[in-house]
Amino acid sequence: MIAQDRLSDYRIKWKRLQEVMRQNGMEGCLLCGGVNLFYVTGHVYSGYFYLPAEGDPWFFVKRPNGLQGEQVVYIRKPEQMPEVFHEQGIPMPECLMLEADELTYSEYNRLLSVFHPKQTANATQVLRTIRRIKTPWEIEQTRDCARQHEAVYREIPECFRIGMTDLEFQFEIEHRMRLHGSLGLFRAFGANMDIFMGSILAGENAGTPSPFDFALGGGGMDASCPLGANGTQLKEGMAIMVDMAGNYSPYMTDMTRVFSVGKLSDEAYRAHQVSIRIHQEIAEATRPGVSCADLYQLAARIATEEGLAGNFMGTQQQAKFVGHGVGLQINELPVLTPRSKEYLEENMLFALEPKFVLPGIGAVGIENTYLVTADGCEKLTLSPEKIINLLE
């Protein structure tokens, strides 16, 4: 069940979770969400992961067949777990952590009826907090992803043809992504956050508001998925913002670059340079112990000083964050917002995306993924940051 060459990585994660459990008086934690199961086992399966506050975990599997290892038990339904607990001498937890933010109402109540705990706690928020700090293996996975992400972005100019639409441009980029090993899955936390492989925003579509909790929106092709490319024809003088997922390993990177059809206005190049300046100043300020709210305020202050506050993170609808954690999901903790209570810690990963929407032109600005180090930060996404003219 657990790959032996990864066992040390999982033991780090189990230990972190057990420490939180003991601090909060919890006796057990039961997980069944795909992202959390992968985080603690390296598998996505139908079933449950049970971790007692002391000792090794148990793996209750419904599907697929063939998973083997210590303390792996096949079950048909959760009601069989108490019998296994009794047979194996596992104490039934009176204080149990469940993924309250991810289970359906029916699933949550079913598990309560199985275990009858006297007290429960929300495992979802605990796991999201633990997952902020990456292990050495997770960091290497992210580096590998960043290298493939960069390789695809180098090929983007080859995808452009005069007369194509934003969707046709995106299709060509997605094809390159799959050839470079993209998993084709863009995991995000939260309801109504489904998205395929990323976003292309061309011209005026960059300013179209979206219900999705991302930096910018776009109208999309249909009301059932109101985000991103909408069939805009790519014309001269138009900015094209490419924010395609870095999903080349289970651990994602986030990177945005801007391309243009011919030359843009001087204001577009100036605003783009302001985004680069924000990156430089935030990178210089980043270190363990720095407030996420302070980093947001630094970005907002620069945008205001440059006369771009009205264009910062949108126009019709302005996002109230400038960065976010990345990992198994694209929108992990921490989040760089004006009201954040979080502070940076070593081995956190976050994406920084100060963007500007210019009416009549489109969106400009860059996004990079950073690793917080002991005394600063390291930029992991290293593609050229200038606006690339697709007609040159």
C-alpha angles and dihedrals in degrees: 000000000000116000107237093221088058099042094101090054092052092046089058089054095044090050092051091050093047091051091056091046093054092045089056098041095250119151100194145009124212119196130183106154114114097235094047092044090054090047093056101031111019090240137094106214141150106259141050142297114211121193120183119210087251127032138016127323130259123223117213108191131190098166146049108035118228104049109137138179145094115328094005110144126181116220136171097211138007092251087075094064098082090056090053090047089054094046094048096042094244111156113239106242117242090189110047135178117217132177093256095169094052107034119087118245090255094048092048093050092045091056090047089055090050097051104023093208119190090215135022135191134194111263092182095071092039092054093045089053094047092047091059091080110064125214121230090259092051091050091052090049089053092050090052090050092050091054092055091043089056092047092056093046090054088060097049096096088058089059095062125098126175112258098023125130127238089257093053089049090050092049090056092049092048089053090055090047093057091047088055093052105269111171088219092228125109107196118202132172119239141040120299093015098120114142132159116223105326143290139293115192118189127184119315092358088076089072096050110115119237133193089229116105095237131118095259133011131205127192099259124206099282140020088246090066108024100182139097132350116027105181097278113167110237108240136177114280093029127126118221117201113203115200103162120165122265094218100145093123131020086269111069134213125206122217134162127191132174128230128184137208097229121323125338130211121283088248090060093054090045093051090047090053089051088057090052089049090053089053092050095049095044091047089053091049096045119107137120112296097030116131116246089215090056091054091052091049090050091055093045092048092054091048090052094046089053093050092248102111091113091054097041113120092346140330112232090032119018120203113231096218135063102195145013142190121268133202132107085352126040094231106049130143139316106057121194102225132143092250100040117136092195128110127203118257132192114277095023115137121212138170118224116204117172103174135175129206116211117193113239093016112051136232127330133182136080139256126209136177117235135194116214108228132191093272106015137332142291124221109227101182107069107173118135110280104206122100106269117218108222092201094060 
